[in-house]
Amino acid sequence: MLDIKNLHASIAGKEILKGINLHINAGETHAIMGPNGAGKSTLSAVLAGNPAYTVTEGEVTFNGKDLLSMAPEVRAREGLFLSFQYPVEIPGVSMTNFMRAAVNAKREHQGMPALNAGEFLKLMRAKRSLVELDNKLTGRSVNEGFSGGEKKRNEIFQMAMLEPCLSILDETDSGLDIDALRIVAEGVNKLHTEENATIVITHYQRLLDYIVPDYVHILADGQIVRTGGKELALELEEKGYAGLMQ
Amino acid sequence: MSVQHLHIAAGEHKHLVIAHVSDETAQWRITQEKDSVLTIHLFCLEKDDDTTCNALLDIEQVGEYAETYIYGLGVLTGKQQINVRTHVRHSVPNGKSSQLLKFAVKDNARAEFVGELIVAPNAQHTDARQTNRNVLLSPTATMHTQPQLEIYADDVKCSHGATTGQIDESALFYMQQRGIAPDEARRLLLTAFFHDVLTTLGEQEVEERIQRRIAEKLQ
């Protein structure tokens, strides 16, 4: 599904990613762990097409297509979803209008007719229950005045609405208490199928107790330095990054 | 250039809608008596990309407890120019005025807002507010904003704020990541930007018509 080859990327002239290689198949969950500044968030930003970053070398194939040549909105419509570490507040833009624009943009891309108001609200209701997102929140402006936990649940709600084939969860566990973490993780697990894949970016083992990865990659200084099964996260928890890399 | 004079009698409520000001000067001189309420809505949404608009609102509160509300919005594109000047004079005590004006300026368009607010020495307990927010949609667009407050009374509440910025890039990227095209994202963000001015109309049908007009201008 996703094939990253020798990916180098920089921001403001500073190289952050220094040759990433990663292959992800449908049905798999990959965890990417690593110390601060290793390039975890940069990798997710580059895959999503954030214009602040420049790809200097390498290639990324997504479902057989050249991902890096697509505009960010086309990547999204092709099925790439990024759950933001810091979801953006958009005062004055209602969740409903925002989600309707997003869902219908994807449907149009797939050659499907736009959902009418009734169908759309029905879909919102069905998906909202998945992450126990309050009706009041979907009636408000996008993320405005949401608590940290509500913002993250709102990300997973949007993921449920858009049914992506590749979801990248960028530190979705940061700022969550244990109950919110469980709700978010259960939502992600319910959305997981044999046809889609998930990349979980996290600092801590804790999230991986709930979202169990098939592979764990350790990212350090812009490169994947180790890959293993889920036990690698446990080893990391025990030894720390410094101990693991010796 | 003709000046329209308006005298608002004691206790009277008046609502003025000034729209389609193009290639001429809309100039109003208005006096307000005791307990009168004046609400002005100013819209600058001319389709023609080569127009110059001037709007001059000269308002004086001559009776106590008068209230003045000015709400304005404009979308300027192409080579359009607009000059909006508000001159609000509180000549007597206990008056209230509130101004909220927002402009989005694109291409080579140019907008100017001058807000003069005068509180006379005896106009104690005046409550006056002026807010001007602008967004530049192109690097070649210009906005000049000039709040001018002259306050000669000492027991008053007066505030003013003027900001000019650009579309929030992080919001734009967030929306694109959900599959929304940049043009559509900008349209949604600008609708949000004008939202508080539009809701002062209190009529949803008119609000929607103006929103469509804004969208057309930005296409």
Interface residues (C-beta under 8 A of the other chain):
Chain A: A48 G49 N50 P51 A71 P72 E73 R75 A76 R77 F81 L82 F84 P87 V88 E89 I90 P91 G92 V93 N97 F98 M99 A101 A102 A105 K106 H109 S141 Q158 L162
Chain B: D168 S170 A171 F173 Y174 M175 Q176 Q177 R178 G179 I180 A181 P182 E184 L188 L189 T191 A192 F193 H195 D196
